[in-house]
Amino acid sequence: MRSTFIKQSMGASPLLTARDWLIFGGIIGVIVVIWLLLAPEAAAPFWRGALCGAIGGSLPSLLACLPVHGSVAAQHGDSFVGRVEQAGFVAAGESAEGSVYVRRGPRWLRWDSNRVVIKRAVDGALQVTAPYYFYFRLKRVQG
C-alpha cells in the first residue's frame, strides 16, 4: 500500500468559491471591528495581542486546505476510495470535474474547498484533487 497517491502538483488558492472568501473575510472583519470598537485604552495591548493571535491562528486552516493534485494507480483505486470514506468524506455527487466527496456534517461548518475530487481516467487510474491535510494524513498512514 506504499505510495498509492502520487503527488503531481499543489494549488495556490485554498479558498475555492466566493462563499469561502466571504466566510473568511467575514471572520477577519469581525475581528477587526472588535479590535476597533471594544478595546479600551487600558486593555488595548491585551486585546490587540489576542486579536492578532486570532488572525494568525486562522492561517493554518487556509494552508491545510491547499489543493494537492495527484494520481492513484488503477489497482489501488478501490482501496483509495475506501481511505477517503474512512477519513470522514461522503459522496456528494458527480460534477464536470469528477466524483466529489465532502466532509460529513452540516454545510455551514465546512469550507467548499475542503473536498476530494476523483476522476477516473481511460486506463482506470484515478486523477485526484484533495486538501493538503488529507494528503499529509494519507502519507502518514501509507508509511
CORWODA-V895476 format. One record per residue. N is the residue number from 1. RES is the residue in one small letter. SS is DSSP state (H for helix, E for strand, - for the rest). PHI is phi in radians with two decimals (999 if undefined). PSI is psi in degrees with one decimal (* if undefined). Layout:
BEGIN
N:RES:SS:PHI:PSI / N:RES:SS:PHI:PSI
END
This chain:
BEGIN
1:m:-:999:2.9 / 2:r:-:-1.18:130.0 / 3:s:-:0.99:50.6 / 4:t:-:-1.32:-32.2 / 5:f:E:-1.73:117.9 / 6:i:E:-1.87:113.0 / 7:k:E:-1.24:132.1 / 8:q:E:-1.90:-38.4 / 9:s:E:-2.79:170.7 / 10:m:E:-2.29:133.9 / 11:g:-:-1.32:170.8 / 12:a:-:-1.91:-17.4 / 13:s:-:-1.95:113.3 / 14:p:-:-1.36:-17.4 / 15:l:-:-1.80:116.2 / 16:l:-:-1.45:-42.7 / 17:t:-:-2.10:170.7 / 18:a:H:-1.11:-31.7 / 19:r:H:-1.07:-44.3 / 20:d:H:-1.06:-45.8 / 21:w:H:-1.10:-39.5 / 22:l:H:-1.15:-44.3 / 23:i:H:-1.09:-49.1 / 24:f:H:-1.12:-43.7 / 25:g:H:-1.11:-36.7 / 26:g:H:-1.12:-41.4 / 27:i:H:-1.10:-47.3 / 28:i:H:-1.10:-40.6 / 29:g:H:-1.07:-43.1 / 30:v:H:-1.10:-41.3 / 31:i:H:-1.08:-43.0 / 32:v:H:-1.17:-41.0 / 33:v:H:-1.09:-43.8 / 34:i:H:-1.03:-43.7 / 35:w:H:-1.02:-46.7 / 36:l:H:-1.31:-37.4 / 37:l:H:-1.65:-37.3 / 38:l:H:-1.78:0.5 / 39:a:-:-1.68:97.2 / 40:p:-:-1.17:158.7 / 41:e:H:-1.04:-33.8 / 42:a:H:-1.18:-36.7 / 43:a:H:-1.76:8.3 / 44:a:H:-0.98:-45.5 / 45:p:H:-1.06:-40.4 / 46:f:H:-1.11:-50.0 / 47:w:H:-1.14:-41.0 / 48:r:H:-1.11:-40.7 / 49:g:H:-1.13:-42.1 / 50:a:H:-1.15:-41.1 / 51:l:H:-1.25:-37.4 / 52:c:H:-1.11:-38.5 / 53:g:H:-1.11:-37.7 / 54:a:H:-1.15:-41.6 / 55:i:H:-1.15:-46.1 / 56:g:H:-1.12:-32.6 / 57:g:H:-1.24:-20.2 / 58:s:H:-1.45:-16.4 / 59:l:H:-1.17:-38.3 / 60:p:H:-1.04:-32.1 / 61:s:H:-1.16:-31.3 / 62:l:H:-1.21:-45.2 / 63:l:H:-1.13:-33.8 / 64:a:H:-1.18:-22.9 / 65:c:-:-1.68:6.7 / 66:l:-:-1.01:133.4 / 67:p:E:-1.34:134.0 / 68:v:E:-1.94:126.3 / 69:h:E:-1.81:135.3 / 70:g:E:-2.85:-170.9 / 71:s:E:-2.38:157.7 / 72:v:E:-2.26:131.0 / 73:a:-:-1.08:153.3 / 74:a:H:-1.02:-38.8 / 75:q:H:-1.22:-16.5 / 76:h:H:-1.85:7.1 / 77:g:H:-1.06:-48.9 / 78:d:H:-1.14:-41.0 / 79:s:H:-1.18:-32.7 / 80:f:H:-1.17:-43.9 / 81:v:H:-1.08:-36.8 / 82:g:H:-1.09:-39.8 / 83:r:H:-1.13:-38.6 / 84:v:H:-1.08:-47.2 / 85:e:H:-1.18:-35.9 / 86:q:H:-1.14:-29.0 / 87:a:-:-1.40:0.7 / 88:g:-:1.77:14.0 / 89:f:E:-1.69:145.1 / 90:v:E:-2.18:150.5 / 91:a:E:-1.14:132.1 / 92:a:E:-2.00:3.3 / 93:g:E:2.07:-172.8 / 94:e:E:-1.86:147.8 / 95:s:-:-2.39:-177.3 / 96:a:-:-1.12:-25.8 / 97:e:-:-1.36:-27.3 / 98:g:-:2.45:-159.4 / 99:s:E:-1.34:131.3 / 100:v:E:-1.89:131.2 / 101:y:E:-2.08:129.0 / 102:v:E:-2.08:162.8 / 103:r:E:-1.17:146.8 / 104:r:-:-1.15:155.4 / 105:g:-:2.03:174.9 / 106:p:-:-1.18:150.3 / 107:r:H:-1.06:-37.3 / 108:w:H:-1.22:-11.6 / 109:l:H:-1.69:1.2 / 110:r:-:-2.26:150.3 / 111:w:-:-1.36:149.3 / 112:d:-:-1.21:-26.6 / 113:s:-:-1.41:-8.1 / 114:n:-:-1.56:74.4 / 115:r:E:-2.59:160.8 / 116:v:E:-2.01:128.4 / 117:v:E:-2.01:126.3 / 118:i:E:-2.13:124.3 / 119:k:E:-2.13:127.7 / 120:r:E:-1.50:126.0 / 121:a:-:-1.43:173.8 / 122:v:-:-1.09:-38.1 / 123:d:-:-1.43:2.9 / 124:g:-:1.67:-11.4 / 125:a:-:-1.22:157.6 / 126:l:E:-1.83:133.1 / 127:q:E:-1.74:121.0 / 128:v:E:-2.13:139.6 / 129:t:E:-2.16:122.6 / 130:a:E:-2.44:156.8 / 131:p:E:-1.17:153.4 / 132:y:H:-1.04:-39.8 / 133:y:H:-1.10:-35.0 / 134:f:H:-1.20:-42.3 / 135:y:H:-1.04:-45.2 / 136:f:H:-1.09:-43.7 / 137:r:H:-1.13:-41.5 / 138:l:H:-1.10:-42.5 / 139:k:H:-1.11:-37.1 / 140:r:H:-1.14:-38.3 / 141:v:H:-1.25:-36.8 / 142:q:H:-1.34:-16.8 / 143:g:-:1.74:*
END
